[in-house]
Amino acid sequence: MPKKVDVKGLQEQRLAHRQKVRKYPPSKVYLQVLGSGAPGAPRSLYVFTEQARYLFNCGEGTQRLAHEHKVKLGMVEHILVTHKSWENIGGLPGMLLTLQDTGVPHVTLHGPPGIDSLYYDTRHFMQFRDLKIFYRDYEENGGKFGERNDPLIVQNVPLWAKPTDSTLPDSPIESPCVEGALEEVEELYAHERSRQKKRSLIHLDATERAAKRHKQDISVKCRNLVMAYICRPPPKAGALLLEKCVTAGVPPGPLLGELKSGKDVTLPNGTIVRAADVTAPDDPGPVFIVVEAPTEQYLDALLESEALALYQSGANSKGDLADVVVHFTPANVMEHPRYRQWMSRFSPLTSHIIINETSSCMGSKAVHRIQYKLNLLSDSLFPLLSDKGIPIKETTGSDDTDWDQENGDVKLMEQNGDNESLEKAEGINFNSDVGPTHQATTLLTYHIRPKINIDRSNALVLEPHSYIQECYEVKTFESILDQTKSKLEATDGSTLKTDSYPNVIFLGTGSCMPNKTRNTSGVLLNISSEKVLIMDCGEGTYGQLVRLLGVAKSDQVLRKLTAVYVSHLHADHHIGFIRLLQARRKAFHQVGIDNVPKLLLFAPNKIMIYLSSYHINFEPIINDFTLYGNQNLLSTNFQLDHDSYTNVCSQLDMKKIEMTFVIHCPNSFGVAWTHNDGWKIVYSGDTMPCKGLVNIGHDCDLLIHEATMEDELEEDAKIKTHCTTSQAIQVGQDMNARFILLTHFSQRYAKVPIINDLPINVGIAFDNMKVSLSAMPILHLMNEALVSMFAENYDDMLEKTARKRIARERLEKQLEEHKDPNGLLLYRPPVHSGRSEKTY
């Protein structure tokens, strides 16, 4: 399990540190791209100062990239959103949970009214216990926040779209799930805190309901509002130049302090030394601007903005010229002549960073690293990823792994499909009137103070040779791999074919929060060459699809996507749905189909509370899908009318769709899909061992079952209402499943889970794994090679398990020692009460 966290203690440390470091203006300020905006990647900009961190936009997957690249989030105090779109806020719920776990006491959200509704609408299925969320109105204090003792002074610049029919909000939603629904919703984690109180309701009284409706009205009126941000660190006095002080004859001592504070001094010999002569020039605070024009309807506001014009070529002083402008504007708008006209108004010295879909950098090296390793076992089961946005470092000699560009030992191979050169990616000029322009890549850095400008020293590069070499450094790996390959070659060649139907692609196999190698739940079922079903879709599901298949093939899959099944409302199982929905709509539009067929959504009914609120406060989505409540498809209490049931089965080519309640949070479901061709696939969702699932899954061809924890952590699994690996396998045996695939592993098992004895009909799922029913018989052959491949990680897990066992045995011994002759406990030794696992 993840380490226990003393959140309150961390918060006290953060606050104490905050008071200590805010005595002086920041001497180090830089902007760093986290999400480049590439298709499937998040859009996010991280701003570092010594005293605090700021985040501009937080697209889906931002938290995962920050974790991989060790971008410290513990001092993030402000999240600033340019526009109310999922591309900008899809990663916000996960980010807020991460900030809470790192000890951040409070976060202020900035942007158009209504962005805080995402926090309030997710709080019943996400645990925000220790983090306070504030929303700062964009008009408060004249739109400015930050004083001279703050790390940044920020001016909000509201930009309103030019009214057109296409920008008007949708008609009011006529849905029984919207009106009054938020007055009473289930809090899905109550069962973990109290065995007696299994369900808890979040209830709004009349005053709270009225306040919510008022905020919602304001949010709807501001749907066509975007925010630009003018930012600058406070002025900083020039540094004392010691060499000039020595030349001027200033002795060590208090005179240096007076000069540093800007005072002229008189030396003992009567010489006057002016502070201006021995200090660097004062730094007035370089200006950077963050801007987004989502559509051409915002160009008038952009060109007419007096606030932004103050930092263009007509600025009152050289110090007011914008140093860098960060553009979240989409490519089609940036190409508009009027947008280029606006860009040309800045100084030719102003740099521009573009964070939008023209980037190809998805930002993760770790997913490639593990896939190159798994690919050694099978190219069909573990195909290399189609994400070509990171260049490859290729060695010229098999024994030389050092990267020595000067001596030519290694060369970079560009992966972009259009063969765009690295030089072109580093700097793009729209025309001679616009300063240097840089396409964003993850970790692209721009230094504001001290002045160093653009910095690509952290540019991502893939090193396949090194990744594979890591496997062979394990002494036993080569021989085990050869044995595995021999076993695979001895099997029927057809078993390695993964394109037969049905086949399954795992887009996420981890629980709770995404980590570097396992994303949260997402299982793609290719029903046939024409129909696709996705079961659960955690944050980043669409990004996983793009990373594996590439943009073009992902669009093809989305046009075949007929239904999405959500097993329960914990965020790690459905927070990626909106992005998936939007990408599907765009995929149809790109081939000229404007009348997009509605997606079937199988989910708990109360998902509409969250989706309807998003539709009202952010973007229209309700008309893109039809909800069929899981409650209506229960095998023991079937309530869906015959015509509707016949219709959904027909759309999916299914003979039967059965659901059952499972043992997890309120309204958790398992499902069995029985196809017209006779095959049957069962998906557990999250659950403890469940008899209802056994009943609907009897004699299935494949059971995909959660196996969150190893057998030694059975008590922890019970507390979290999850299964151990052996429990999951037993469920499959009880239902006489032909094959079993284990998934939803605790992020403790980032590589391979601990399984004591793996039966021959059981396989372990990995992200970006593609498997058909015909390939299932060979999966168990790979287990020994997997353990050897990740031997170091596996040994570490065994050691942690052993320590946990010793601690448990010690506690049990102490309890026995404190019992009276009748076996009653007289004294309970203190036990650390921190949380045992982050909950998403």
Residue pairs with C-beta under 8 A, 6 or more apart in sequence:
1 709
1 713
1 716
1 746
1 748
1 836
1 837
2 747
2 748
2 836
2 837
2 838
4 832
4 834
4 835
4 836
5 101
5 834
5 835
5 838
6 834
7 100
7 101
7 103
7 129
7 130
8 130
9 103
10 74
10 102
10 103
11 103
11 104
11 105
11 130
13 103
14 74
14 75
14 103
14 104
14 105
15 105
17 75
18 51
18 52
18 75
21 50
21 51
22 51
22 149
22 150
22 151
23 149
25 148
25 151
25 233
25 234
25 235
25 236
26 49
26 50
26 51
26 151
26 233
26 234
26 236
26 449
27 50
27 236
27 449
27 450
28 48
28 49
28 50
28 449
28 450
29 47
29 48
29 49
29 151
29 152
29 233
29 286
29 447
29 448
29 449
30 47
30 48
30 445
30 446
30 447
30 448
30 449
30 455
31 45
31 46
31 47
31 48
31 288
31 324
31 326
31 353
31 445
31 446
31 448
32 45
32 46
32 47
32 48
32 71
32 443
32 444
32 445
32 446
33 44
33 45
33 46
33 353
33 355
33 440
33 441
33 442
33 443
33 444
33 445
34 42
34 44
34 45
34 46
34 62
34 65
34 66
34 69
34 71
34 363
34 442
34 443
35 41
35 42
35 43
35 44
35 57
35 59
35 61
35 62
35 65
35 91
35 355
35 363
35 442
36 43
36 355
36 359
36 361
36 362
36 363
36 389
36 439
36 440
36 441
36 442
36 444
37 43
37 59
37 87
37 328
37 355
37 356
37 357
37 358
37 359
37 440
38 357
38 359
38 360
38 361
38 362
38 363
38 389
39 357
39 546
39 551
40 362
40 542
40 543
40 544
40 545
40 546
40 547
40 551
40 554
41 59
41 61
41 359
41 361
41 362
41 363
41 442
41 543
42 58
42 59
42 60
42 61
42 62
42 65
42 87
42 90
42 91
42 363
42 543
43 57
43 59
43 87
43 88
43 328
43 355
43 356
44 55
44 56
44 57
44 58
44 59
44 62
44 65
44 91
44 355
45 55
45 56
45 57
45 290
45 326
45 355
46 53
46 54
46 55
46 66
46 71
47 53
47 54
47 55
47 56
47 152
47 231
49 151
49 152
49 233
50 151
51 75
51 150
51 151
52 75
52 76
52 77
52 78
52 150
52 151
52 152
53 72
53 73
53 75
53 76
53 77
54 76
54 77
54 78
54 79
54 80
54 151
54 152
55 62
55 76
55 78
55 79
55 80
55 95
56 79
56 80
56 81
56 82
56 229
56 290
56 326
56 328
57 80
57 81
57 82
57 87
57 88
57 89
57 328
58 79
58 81
58 88
58 89
58 90
58 91
58 92
58 95
59 86
59 87
59 88
59 89
59 90
59 91
60 86
60 87
60 90
60 91
60 539
60 540
60 542
60 543
60 575
60 576
60 579
61 90
61 91
61 363
61 514
61 539
61 540
61 543
62 91
62 94
62 95
63 73
63 91
63 94
63 95
63 98
63 513
63 514
63 539
64 364
64 514
64 515
64 516
64 519
64 539
64 540
65 71
65 363
65 364
65 442
66 73
66 98
67 98
67 514
67 515
67 516
68 364
68 365
68 366
68 516
69 363
69 442
69 443
73 95
73 98
73 99
73 102
73 104
74 99
74 102
74 103
74 104
75 104
76 99
76 104
76 107
77 104
77 106
77 107
77 108
78 107
78 108
78 110
78 154
79 92
79 95
79 107
79 108
79 109
79 110
80 110
80 111
80 154
80 227
80 229
80 290
81 88
81 89
81 109
81 110
81 111
81 112
81 115
81 227
82 88
82 111
82 226
82 227
82 228
82 229
82 290
82 291
82 292
82 328
83 111
83 112
83 226
83 227
83 292
83 294
83 328
84 111
84 112
84 114
84 115
84 223
84 617
84 618
84 619
85 294
85 618
85 619
86 578
86 579
86 582
86 618
86 619
88 292
88 328
89 115
89 118
89 618
90 539
90 575
90 576
90 578
90 579
91 539
92 115
92 118
92 119
93 118
93 119
93 122
93 126
93 539
93 571
93 575
94 513
94 514
94 539
94 571
94 575
94 840
96 107
96 119
96 126
96 128
96 131
96 133
97 126
97 127
97 128
97 513
97 838
97 839
97 840
98 513
99 107
99 131
100 128
100 129
100 130
100 131
101 838
104 131
105 130
105 131
105 132
106 131
106 132
106 133
106 134
107 131
107 132
107 133
107 134
108 134
108 135
108 136
109 115
109 116
109 119
109 133
109 134
109 135
109 136
110 135
110 136
110 138
110 145
110 154
110 156
110 227
110 229
111 138
111 227
112 138
112 219
112 222
112 223
112 225
112 226
112 227
113 135
113 137
113 138
113 215
113 218
113 219
113 221
113 222
113 225
114 215
114 216
114 218
114 219
114 220
114 222
114 223
114 617
114 618
115 135
116 133
116 135
117 215
117 216
117 219
117 613
117 614
117 617
118 614
118 617
118 618
119 128
119 133
120 212
121 182
121 609
121 610
121 613
121 614
122 571
122 575
122 610
123 202
124 185
124 186
124 187
124 188
124 202
125 188
125 189
125 569
125 570
125 571
125 610
126 571
126 839
126 840
127 189
127 839
136 145
138 156
138 158
138 225
138 227
139 156
139 158
143 155
143 156
143 157
143 158
144 153
144 154
144 155
144 156
145 153
145 154
145 156
146 152
146 153
146 154
146 234
147 153
147 234
148 234
148 235
149 234
150 234
151 233
151 234
152 231
152 232
152 233
153 231
153 232
153 233
153 234
153 285
154 229
154 230
154 231
155 229
155 230
155 231
155 307
156 227
156 228
156 229
157 227
157 228
157 229
157 230
157 305
157 307
157 308
158 225
158 226
158 227
159 225
159 226
159 227
159 228
159 293
159 298
159 301
159 302
159 305
160 224
160 225
160 298
160 301
161 167
161 224
161 225
161 226
161 295
161 297
161 298
161 301
162 297
162 298
162 299
162 300
162 301
163 224
163 297
164 297
166 297
167 224
167 295
167 297
169 220
169 223
169 620
170 615
170 620
170 622
170 623
173 612
173 615
173 616
173 622
175 608
175 612
175 622
177 605
177 606
177 608
177 609
177 612
178 608
178 609
178 612
178 613
178 616
180 209
181 606
181 608
181 609
181 612
182 204
182 209
182 212
182 609
182 613
183 203
183 204
183 209
184 201
184 202
184 203
184 204
185 201
185 202
185 606
185 609
186 199
186 200
186 201
186 202
186 606
186 666
186 667
187 199
187 200
187 201
187 202
188 568
188 569
188 570
188 665
188 666
189 665
189 839
190 197
190 198
190 199
190 200
191 197
191 198
191 199
191 665
191 666
191 721
192 719
192 720
192 721
192 839
198 666
199 666
204 212
216 616
216 617
219 616
219 617
220 616
220 617
223 617
223 618
224 297
226 292
226 293
226 294
226 298
228 289
228 290
228 291
228 292
228 302
228 305
228 308
229 289
229 290
229 291
230 287
230 289
230 307
230 308
230 311
231 287
231 288
231 289
231 290
232 285
232 286
232 287
232 288
233 285
233 286
233 448
233 449
234 285
235 282
235 283
235 284
235 285
236 282
236 283
236 285
236 449
237 260
237 261
237 262
237 279
237 282
237 283
238 279
238 280
238 281
238 282
238 283
239 279
239 280
240 256
240 259
240 260
240 278
240 279
241 278
241 279
241 280
242 256
244 277
244 278
245 256
245 259
245 273
245 278
248 271
248 273
248 277
248 278
249 267
249 269
249 271
249 273
250 256
250 259
250 265
250 267
250 273
250 278
251 267
255 265
255 267
255 273
258 265
258 275
259 265
259 273
259 275
259 278
259 279
260 275
260 279
261 275
262 275
262 279
263 275
264 272
264 273
264 274
264 275
265 272
265 273
265 275
266 272
266 273
267 273
283 449
284 319
285 319
286 323
286 448
286 449
286 451
287 311
287 320
287 321
287 322
287 323
288 322
288 323
288 324
288 325
288 326
288 446
288 448
289 308
289 311
289 322
289 324
289 325
289 326
290 325
290 326
290 328
291 302
291 308
291 325
291 326
291 327
291 328
291 329
292 327
292 328
292 329
293 299
293 302
293 329
293 333
293 339
294 329
294 330
294 333
295 333
296 333
296 336
296 338
298 333
299 333
299 336
299 338
299 339
299 342
302 308
302 339
302 342
303 338
303 341
303 342
309 345
310 316
310 320
311 320
311 321
311 322
311 346
312 321
312 322
312 345
312 346
312 347
313 321
313 345
313 346
313 347
314 345
315 321
321 346
321 347
321 349
321 350
322 346
322 347
322 350
323 350
323 351
323 448
324 350
324 351
324 352
324 353
324 446
324 448
325 343
325 346
325 350
325 351
325 352
325 353
326 352
326 353
326 355
327 334
327 352
327 353
327 354
327 355
327 356
328 355
328 356
329 339
329 354
329 356
330 356
330 357
331 356
331 357
331 358
333 339
334 340
334 354
334 356
340 430
340 431
340 434
343 352
343 430
343 434
344 430
344 431
344 433
344 434
346 352
346 434
346 435
347 435
348 433
348 434
348 435
349 435
350 435
351 435
351 436
351 437
351 438
351 446
351 453
351 454
352 434
352 435
352 436
352 437
352 438
353 437
353 438
353 440
353 444
353 446
354 428
354 437
354 438
354 439
354 440
355 440
356 440
358 439
359 389
359 439
359 440
359 441
360 388
360 389
360 415
360 416
360 420
361 389
361 390
361 440
361 441
361 442
361 460
362 387
362 389
362 390
362 442
362 543
362 546
362 547
363 441
363 442
363 443
363 460
364 387
364 442
364 516
364 547
365 390
365 460
365 461
365 462
366 516
366 517
367 385
367 387
367 516
367 517
367 547
367 767
367 768
368 385
368 387
368 390
368 462
368 464
368 467
369 467
370 517
370 751
370 766
370 767
371 382
371 384
371 385
371 768
372 384
372 464
372 467
372 468
373 467
373 468
373 470
373 471
373 789
374 381
374 382
374 766
374 769
374 789
375 382
375 383
375 384
376 468
376 471
376 481
376 789
377 481
377 484
377 782
377 785
377 786
378 488
378 496
378 782
380 496
380 497
380 498
380 770
380 775
381 496
381 498
381 769
381 770
381 771
381 775
381 779
382 766
382 768
382 769
382 770
383 548
383 768
383 770
385 547
385 548
385 768
386 546
386 547
386 548
386 549
386 550
386 553
387 546
387 547
387 548
387 550
388 415
388 416
388 417
388 550
389 415
389 416
389 441
390 415
390 460
390 461
390 462
391 412
391 413
391 414
391 415
391 422
391 461
391 462
392 412
392 413
392 415
392 461
392 462
392 463
392 464
393 403
393 410
393 411
393 412
393 413
393 461
393 462
393 463
393 465
394 410
394 411
394 412
394 413
394 464
394 465
395 401
395 409
395 410
395 465
396 408
396 409
396 410
396 411
397 409
398 465
400 409
401 465
401 466
401 469
402 409
402 410
403 409
403 410
403 463
404 410
412 422
412 461
414 420
414 421
414 422
416 425
425 439
425 441
426 438
426 439
426 456
427 436
427 437
427 438
428 437
428 438
428 439
429 436
429 437
430 437
436 454
438 444
438 454
441 456
441 459
441 460
442 460
443 458
443 459
443 460
444 454
444 455
444 456
444 458
444 459
445 454
445 455
445 456
445 457
445 458
446 453
446 454
446 455
447 453
447 455
471 477
471 481
471 789
472 478
474 788
474 789
474 791
474 792
476 788
476 791
477 785
477 788
477 789
477 791
480 784
480 785
480 788
481 785
481 788
483 784
484 781
484 782
484 784
484 785
487 781
488 496
488 778
488 781
491 777
491 778
491 781
494 774
495 774
495 775
495 777
495 778
496 775
496 778
497 772
497 774
497 775
498 770
498 771
498 772
498 775
499 772
500 772
500 773
500 774
501 526
501 527
501 528
501 529
501 772
502 525
502 526
502 527
502 528
502 675
502 679
502 681
502 772
502 773
503 525
503 526
503 770
503 771
503 772
503 773
504 523
504 524
504 525
504 526
504 681
504 702
504 704
504 741
504 770
504 771
504 772
505 523
505 524
505 526
505 548
505 768
505 769
505 770
506 522
506 523
506 524
506 743
506 765
506 766
506 767
506 768
506 769
506 770
507 519
507 522
507 523
507 524
507 534
507 537
507 541
507 544
507 545
507 548
507 767
507 768
508 514
508 518
508 519
508 520
508 521
508 522
508 523
508 536
508 538
508 540
508 541
508 544
508 767
509 518
509 519
509 521
509 743
509 744
509 745
509 765
509 766
509 767
509 769
510 518
510 519
510 520
510 521
510 744
510 745
510 746
510 747
510 750
510 767
511 520
511 521
511 572
511 686
511 706
511 708
511 722
511 744
511 745
511 746
511 747
512 520
512 572
512 746
512 747
512 837
512 838
512 839
512 840
513 520
513 572
513 747
513 838
513 840
514 520
514 538
514 539
514 540
515 747
515 750
516 750
517 750
517 751
517 767
518 745
518 747
518 749
518 750
518 766
518 767
519 538
519 539
519 540
519 541
519 544
519 767
520 538
520 539
520 540
520 572
520 573
520 575
520 576
520 840
521 536
521 537
521 538
521 572
521 573
521 743
521 744
522 534
522 535
522 536
522 537
522 538
522 541
522 544
522 576
523 534
523 535
523 536
523 683
523 704
523 743
524 532
524 533
524 534
524 535
524 545
524 557
525 532
525 533
525 534
525 535
525 673
525 681
526 532
527 533
527 562
527 652
527 653
527 675
528 653
530 560
531 560
531 562
531 651
531 652
531 653
532 557
532 560
532 561
532 562
533 561
533 562
533 563
533 564
533 565
533 652
533 673
534 541
534 561
534 563
534 564
534 565
534 580
535 564
535 565
535 567
535 671
535 683
535 704
536 565
536 566
536 567
536 573
536 574
536 683
536 685
537 564
537 566
537 573
537 574
537 575
537 576
537 577
537 580
538 571
538 572
538 573
538 574
538 575
538 576
539 571
539 572
539 575
539 576
540 576
541 576
541 579
541 580
542 554
542 576
542 579
542 580
542 583
543 579
544 767
544 768
545 554
545 557
545 558
546 554
547 768
548 768
549 557
554 583
554 587
555 583
555 586
555 587
555 590
556 587
558 580
558 583
558 584
558 587
558 588
559 584
559 587
559 588
559 591
561 580
561 584
561 599
562 599
562 600
562 651
562 652
563 599
563 600
563 601
563 602
563 648
563 651
563 652
564 577
564 580
564 599
564 600
564 601
564 602
564 603
564 625
565 602
565 603
565 671
565 683
566 573
566 574
566 577
566 601
566 602
566 603
566 604
566 607
566 630
567 573
567 662
567 668
567 669
567 670
567 671
567 683
567 684
567 685
567 686
568 604
568 664
568 665
568 667
568 668
568 669
568 685
568 686
569 603
569 604
569 606
569 607
569 610
569 665
569 667
570 665
570 686
570 840
571 840
572 840
573 685
573 686
574 603
574 607
577 601
577 611
578 611
578 614
578 621
581 599
581 621
581 624
581 625
582 619
582 621
584 596
584 599
584 624
585 596
585 624
588 594
588 596
588 597
589 596
596 624
598 623
598 624
598 625
598 626
599 624
599 625
599 626
600 625
600 626
600 628
600 648
600 651
600 652
601 607
601 625
601 626
601 627
601 628
602 628
602 630
602 633
602 657
602 659
602 671
603 627
603 629
603 630
604 629
604 630
604 631
604 667
604 669
605 627
605 629
605 630
605 631
605 667
606 667
607 627
608 627
611 621
611 622
612 622
614 621
615 621
615 622
628 640
628 644
628 648
630 659
630 667
630 669
630 671
631 639
631 667
632 638
632 639
632 640
633 640
633 645
633 657
633 658
633 659
633 671
634 659
634 660
634 661
635 658
635 659
635 660
635 692
635 695
635 696
636 660
636 692
645 657
648 654
648 657
649 655
649 656
649 657
652 673
653 675
653 676
654 673
654 674
654 675
654 676
655 674
655 675
655 676
655 678
656 672
656 674
657 671
657 672
657 673
657 674
658 671
658 672
658 674
658 696
659 669
659 670
659 671
659 672
659 696
660 669
660 670
660 671
660 690
660 692
660 693
660 695
660 696
661 667
661 668
661 669
661 692
662 668
662 669
662 670
662 684
662 685
662 686
662 687
662 688
662 690
662 692
662 693
663 687
663 688
663 689
663 690
663 721
664 685
664 686
664 687
664 688
664 721
664 722
665 686
665 721
668 685
668 686
668 687
669 685
670 682
670 683
670 684
670 685
670 687
670 690
670 692
670 693
670 696
670 697
671 682
671 683
671 685
671 696
672 680
672 681
672 682
672 696
672 697
672 700
673 680
673 681
673 682
673 683
674 680
679 701
679 702
679 773
680 697
680 699
680 700
680 701
680 702
681 700
681 701
681 702
681 703
681 704
682 693
682 696
682 697
682 700
682 702
682 703
682 704
682 705
682 735
682 737
683 704
684 690
684 693
684 703
684 704
684 705
684 706
684 723
684 728
684 731
685 706
686 706
686 708
686 721
686 722
686 744
687 693
687 706
687 721
687 722
687 723
688 717
688 718
688 721
688 722
688 723
688 727
689 723
689 727
689 728
689 730
689 731
690 731
693 731
693 735
694 731
694 734
694 735
695 735
697 703
697 735
697 737
698 735
698 736
699 735
699 736
699 737
699 738
700 735
700 737
700 738
701 737
701 738
701 739
701 773
702 737
702 738
702 739
702 740
702 741
702 773
702 776
703 731
703 732
703 735
703 737
703 739
703 740
703 741
704 741
704 743
704 765
705 723
705 728
705 731
705 732
705 740
705 741
705 742
705 743
706 722
706 723
706 728
706 742
706 743
706 744
707 723
707 724
707 725
707 727
707 728
707 729
707 742
707 743
707 744
707 745
707 753
708 717
708 720
708 722
708 723
708 724
708 744
708 745
708 746
709 716
709 717
709 720
709 722
709 723
709 724
709 725
709 746
709 748
710 724
710 725
710 749
710 753
710 754
710 755
710 797
710 801
711 724
711 725
711 726
711 754
711 756
712 754
712 801
712 804
712 805
713 724
713 801
713 804
714 724
714 727
716 836
716 837
717 723
717 724
717 727
719 836
720 836
720 837
722 744
723 731
725 742
725 753
725 754
725 755
725 756
726 756
728 740
728 742
729 740
729 742
729 759
729 762
732 740
732 761
732 762
737 761
738 761
738 776
739 761
739 762
739 763
739 773
739 776
739 777
740 759
740 761
740 762
740 763
741 762
741 763
741 764
741 765
741 771
741 776
741 779
742 753
742 755
742 762
742 763
742 764
742 765
743 765
745 753
746 837
748 797
748 800
749 797
750 793
751 790
751 793
751 794
752 764
752 786
752 787
752 789
752 790
752 793
752 794
753 764
754 794
754 797
754 798
754 801
755 764
755 783
758 764
758 780
758 783
759 780
760 777
760 780
761 776
761 777
761 780
762 779
762 780
763 771
763 776
763 779
763 780
764 779
764 783
764 786
771 779
787 794
811 829
811 831
814 829
815 825
815 828
815 829
818 825
818 826
818 827
818 828
818 829
819 825
819 826
820 826
